Amino acid sequence: MNWLHQKVCRSERWRRRVASELLPWTLRGVELGDDLLEIGPGPGITTDLLRSSSRRLTVLEIESAAADALQERLKDTNVRVVHGDGAAMPFADGSFTGVVAFTMLHHVSTTAAQDGLFSETRRVLRPGGVFAGFDGVDSLLFRLIHLGDGYAPVDPNTLGTRLQAAGFTDLTIEQDRRRFCFRARRP
């Protein structure tokens, strides 16, 4: 992530917005269960908010420096930090009651890699488990924040078809001007 992106994602303003707006919007009516996986936590703002609501929380972070920082900061908590790739998860089938991905899908470099992440998410979810998340809608501002970063925005208009192709059902996708959230279930 570039300097600006890191600064925004670590800011108190972003933390407040995630806590007061984005998580409640995304997780409205969702039961994630007691064994949750968060994909791509970055600096861990969402992790901090989730760890009080889940008995066991595993986070999967692809960037080794971010994973190391989270491991150090969250030692002696209910959070297990794993360094790895969401498109090739190092977990057994049906390991988790819920999986979440917050503002990270656009960092997965290609549509094919994103689809691989969706398939892997379905694989590691238990039957009946929920996959939920939010991300930004492509815009000039969103692109500018990501200059020099990997940036492959997800089109919320095609996300439902892609999640169905990965084997999810009971899809909900909501969009406002700058963001979208989604919820899907493994049958």
C-alpha positions, 0 to 999 in steps of 0.5 A: 500500500502506498503512503496515503493509503496506509495513512487513511487505513490506520486513521482514527477517522476510518476506525470510527466510520468502520465502527459506526457505519460500515460494519453495522451495515454489512453485518446487519442480520448476519450470524457469523458464529464462533469461529470466524476468519477475516481475510486481508485485515491490513493494519487490523482496524476491523480485527480490533472491532471483530475480536470482541464479538467472536470467540475465535478469530483467525486473520489471513494476511498476505503481506508478511510485514502486516502479518508480523505487526498484527501477530505482535500486537494481538498476542495473548488475545483470541486472534490467530494471525496466519500469513497466507494468500486468500486464493490458496488458504492453508485451512481444512475444508469447513474450518469456519462458521463465518468469513469476512473481507473488508475493503480488501477485494480490490487489492486482489490483482485480477478477476481470476484471482478474486474468483479463486478467493471466492472459491477458497472462501466457500471451501473453508466455510462450514455448510450454512456459513456466511461470507460477508464484506464491503469494498469501495466502488470504482471512482477517480478518488478511489483510484487516486488513493491507490496510485502505485498500489495493486488496484482491481476494483470489484464491480458490484453489478457482477459480484452476485453472478461471480459468488453464485459461480463459486457456489454461494446462495442467499446473496444480498448486495447493497450499494451506495454511491461510494461503497457496496456490501455483500452477504452470501451463504454456503449451502 
